[in-house]
Amino acid sequence: MEKRSTQYGDVAKWTDKIIDSCETLQQTFTAGKLIRNFRNQLIKNTPDKYWRDYQYDVIWPLESKLNIKRDNLIKELEE
């Protein structure tokens, strides 16, 4: 089994790919949990940098992308 990187940029890219691959609303809820866990780890490991850097540059873009994905899936279900 390969060792996965824990560097925040690599985790953000991996999470971004997970969001792209979501095909159902249930999968988006799981992706939301992934983002929440990622946020909690960033706060725990780097509390001084979290609010200054990571919240705006990493977490909010992921949450925004996930919300757009959910909206698109809902629109598809309504059609």
C-alpha positions as CSV (number, residue, x, y, z in Angstrom):
1,M,0.0,0.0,0.0
2,E,1.4,3.4,-0.9
3,K,2.0,6.1,1.6
4,R,-0.2,9.1,1.1
5,S,1.1,12.6,1.6
6,T,-0.2,14.6,4.5
7,Q,1.0,18.0,3.2
8,Y,-2.1,20.3,3.1
9,G,-1.7,21.1,-0.6
10,D,-1.8,17.4,-1.5
11,V,-4.8,16.7,0.7
12,A,-6.6,19.7,-0.8
13,K,-6.0,18.4,-4.3
14,W,-7.2,15.0,-3.3
15,T,-10.3,16.4,-1.7
16,D,-10.9,18.5,-4.9
17,K,-10.8,15.3,-6.9
18,I,-13.2,13.6,-4.6
19,I,-15.7,16.5,-5.0
20,D,-15.4,16.2,-8.8
21,S,-16.1,12.5,-8.7
22,C,-19.3,12.8,-6.7
23,E,-22.3,11.5,-8.6
24,T,-25.0,11.4,-5.9
25,L,-26.1,13.7,-3.1
26,Q,-25.1,11.1,-0.5
27,Q,-21.5,11.2,-1.9
28,T,-21.5,15.0,-1.5
29,F,-22.4,14.6,2.2
30,T,-19.5,12.3,2.6
31,A,-17.2,14.8,0.8
32,G,-18.5,17.4,3.3
33,K,-17.4,15.3,6.2
34,L,-14.0,14.9,4.5
35,I,-13.7,18.7,4.3
36,R,-14.8,19.1,7.9
37,N,-12.2,16.5,9.0
38,F,-9.5,18.3,6.9
39,R,-10.5,21.6,8.6
40,N,-10.2,20.1,12.0
41,Q,-6.8,18.7,11.3
42,L,-5.6,22.1,10.0
43,I,-6.9,23.8,13.1
44,K,-5.3,21.2,15.4
45,N,-1.9,21.1,13.7
46,T,-1.5,24.8,12.7
47,P,-3.9,27.0,14.7
48,D,-1.8,30.1,14.2
49,K,-1.9,29.8,10.4
50,Y,-5.3,28.4,10.0
51,W,-7.4,31.6,10.2
52,R,-4.8,33.7,8.4
53,D,-4.1,31.3,5.5
54,Y,-5.9,28.0,5.3
55,Q,-9.5,29.1,5.9
56,Y,-9.6,31.5,3.0
57,D,-7.3,29.8,0.6
58,V,-8.0,26.1,1.1
59,I,-11.2,25.4,3.0
60,W,-13.6,28.0,1.6
61,P,-12.8,27.2,-2.0
62,L,-13.4,23.5,-1.3
63,E,-16.7,24.2,0.4
64,S,-17.8,26.5,-2.4
65,K,-17.0,23.9,-5.0
66,L,-18.9,21.3,-3.0
67,N,-22.0,23.6,-2.8
68,I,-21.9,24.1,-6.5
69,K,-21.7,20.4,-7.1
70,R,-24.7,19.8,-4.8
71,D,-26.7,22.5,-6.6
72,N,-26.0,20.9,-9.9
73,L,-26.9,17.4,-8.7
74,I,-30.2,18.8,-7.3
75,K,-31.0,20.5,-10.6
76,E,-30.4,17.2,-12.4
77,L,-32.8,15.4,-10.1
78,E,-35.5,18.0,-10.6
79,E,-35.3,17.6,-14.4
